[in-house]
Amino acid sequence: MPLEPFRRGPTWWARGRVEYLGAAITDYYRCSTGASEEAGAWDWCRAEEERQIRRHVLGDDALAEPPAKFTFADAVLLYKPSAADAGYLVPILSKFAPLPVADITPKLVRELGEVLYPDASTDTWVRHVVTPVRSVINNAHDLGHCAPIRIKGYSKEERVAQDLKRGRKSRVKKTPGSWEWLLKFRQHAPKQHGALAMFMFMTGARISQAIAMHPDRHLKLDENMVCIPAAKGHDDRWIAVPSELVMELASLPRLYPRGFERTSDNLRVFGFADRSSPRKGWAKACKMAGIDLLPFHAAGRHGFGQEMNVRQGIDEKAAGDFGGWSDTSLMRRTYTHAEKTAEKIHEAQLRGLRAAEEKTKLTLFRPIEAKRRGRA
């Protein structure tokens, strides 16, 4: 557990370990802080934590004297990263830890992506390097320690050049799910996989949201209502669903994820422990059905966006509200895809031609040309 004070006689002592990014970096403490008041003991604990974390990140020399300049390592100490960002920051610290923040330029950050991940795409460089560095420095700026930093993304030319260098294309066009794909998938999928695919396709829910659903907290099937758990800035939201989906959900047994203790809190609608749990059964069903192996997001959320906006022509306001997009332009830009392009264009061109011929009483080809073309 982290360092915390406790009273022992007339003075306050400290117990626990110093932790960094969720892992202990010191032995267990049980020692006097020398403070006679609790507030003084807390100050001792915080100072000792900062000292040991600095030592862990920068080495023993960091304890000799405070740094003359505010470094990237100092900025990291002030930042509370997510689990993903914490993992990204470890290799960044190996390069940037002793650098003064004032010396870290946007160009230096952008070049670090290729140094740390030479075989990755520029999109990966943004996620794993640019975004964490920018977040750390701008957080320190908000706390008054340094100037902010603005780092532009990589250009299209840079992305294409890196793709050529690594021999693999990034931003591969997604194939969205469809009713045809879903029907074939469900013929060979286990019950809970088929229900999961159907739920995501009909609601636009993300895999992480569907996996987290609890049958007693997120379903009101007698009212045809389901709750989509909070994600990406959205709160929990209840939506009405059609009777076909209600019947599918009602047919599922009460499921516990494998390895979970069988308590009421551990029930899950689809019975999966995490977003990777359905992967093996999902891939097997696709193979048996002879259909493309669509990722969860493509089969579900992309499929919903495509079905509503492109295939069925539902207005984007309605589709965005039901599917949980606050920005409908994002839905239109990212979650809709060109489909049967040539066929649609050819049909539209011929419709326009027929309308013009009827209006003008003219034809595209003179009778003699039409007869020749017919013979050809």
Steps between C-alpha positions, in 0.01 A plus 500: 500500500623864451668685784263618770551639852381346825531614861740321729524657842570873481630491141373398157661216308475391137424158354458359149707507182569768243326414171552622145252424221331246726813303594698512825851644459619487864505259790231523766525810724429495872682798643453826687430817306611712796173694477275563798202594279325295231538775239876500549507121462310521173750761375785262586331214309445711189855630506642150541284371212620779272863434600480125435313537172759749380770252597317217317462701180830688492734285709685551828670816376164675496498505881824692524351836403182625333516545124582846374227483239152349484545171314267265320539256791381778734197549277423126504504502880217756492293304250244232580501273193243245397613139492566526124689831528713360782620225268573749223697728732755236604695496169456877463663554839801298389569776244347815648526463880800735562411752228378842614144545379602832347736310266236254375380624163210371288754379243687302767177332612394414147842347426483289817214298350725353234782441752280301740271330247682479164263241354176665615269736312486875553161450669675280758765768550223748581329267750815367668727805496350833392183482710665384828782757475257779421274398789788489751643839403166677475397361837819648649415828325155501661676467837726797422832320442572554131374629169243296305589304188315460172595208279346457157425155364678332214412598146350270241835495320677391819240230562535362146881509519500308828254244360731442203798467730336239723329322209152522645210739446342684791140621524376196314141550394260320733231269368188581702263234628169428329184298553629243250827461689319481834255231385781280372708560812216401732455167322836382636564718806444392862187650653672778694721598203200520270309712750800728548540559125129567460497742793794707375368512144150608607605758762840627387648406840874452531637161604622644834151631576326175410745289703444716810120463504335344806161329449340665804649847455495545124191314382129580538372251249137526612520863387709427185780712648876443528767720656818561302781552756695826507792541258698772322342793684144361494311409816295182529206531261177303473364425154192318375579191292285289265326185616736276299794617708296479821420135427865426425618654827223333698606160368849531648559317830647689793871482428818537704831566323747214523714528811268749673357427842131410470354804673217718377739790433699285256211415268540623143238508225725324249719316751840624383774616736653763269502618140746233388298208642266454199782512244568129458135397463437801273781405262394134494140593409619721214719221364220242520256739332745582222471874561751779555645517849368841599637655820245576773496873427458454125223242538318702764540877515618544141226264384237703686623828351510357148160331525324808634665774294584335169285193449177614667541877464405588858569865579832538677350685798283201589776248434754704696270542799409130516857379441661742743685743271500856632678608182303376200770625264736247662244226442461601135875541447623187679211254531357511147671340201467502122310189391425365149648824369510430126154338499341799676674753274402313183137475611491870588652595166245293309211644705621848410537404133149351479349808664685730259397294196138510608513874559682593176358225279858434390712187534863457587567304177347555159292203380766377255770514776276317740441227242875460444568485872228238535667279236838547669 
